[in-house]
Amino acid sequence: MLDLKPNYVTDSSNNKIAVQLSLNTFKKIEDTLENYGLYKLMEDEADEPLNLEVGRSYYKKLKKKK
């Protein structure tokens, strides 16, 4: 589990209005959310089998890294 050490920003009435996190903590949260989103997308797509010819065609269109 993440060790969150938030810094709260308050207004003049001492109401919490924002939170500051370390950049490292933010990046971990961002990665976790992205991975979860990708997992859910793959889970949804798992219902439809991939057609081999469609997959090959798509792969050929991808640009290769130099």
N, C-alpha and C positions, 0 to 999 in steps of 0.2 A: 504494500500500500504506500501511496505517496505521503511523505512527511510534509504536509502543507504548513507553511508559516505565513499566513496572510497578514498584510498590513491594511487596516481599514481606513478609508478616507471618510471624514465626517463633514457635515455642513455646520453652519453657525449654531444650530440647535442640537448639535452632537448626535444627529441621526446618521447612521451609516449609509453612504451613498455610492461607494465604490470600493473595490478591493485591488490591492497591488500584490502581485506574486513575483517571485524571482523568475528570471528568464528561463532558467533550467526547469523549474516546476511547470511553467507555461508550456514549454516544448514537450514535456512528458505528457501533459494533459492533451495537447494538440495531437501528438502521435497516437495516443490511446483512442481518441475520438475518430481519427482517420482510420485506424485499423478496425475499429468497430463498424464504421460505415462501410468499409470494403468487405468485411465479413458478411454484413447484412445483404449487401448487393450480390455477393457470390451465393449466399443462401437462397435469395430470391431467384437467381438465374439457374440454380441447380435443378429446378423443375423442368427446364427445357434442355434436352440433350443437344450437344453441339454437333452440327453437321460437319463432317470432315472436310468437305470441299469448301464450305464457307469459311472454316477456320484457316485452311491453307491460303485461300484467296486474301483474307484479311492479313495474314502473316506476311505475304509477299508485298503488300502495300505499305507496310511499316518501313520507316526510314532506318537504315542501319547507322549506328554510332560510329564515327570515325576516330 
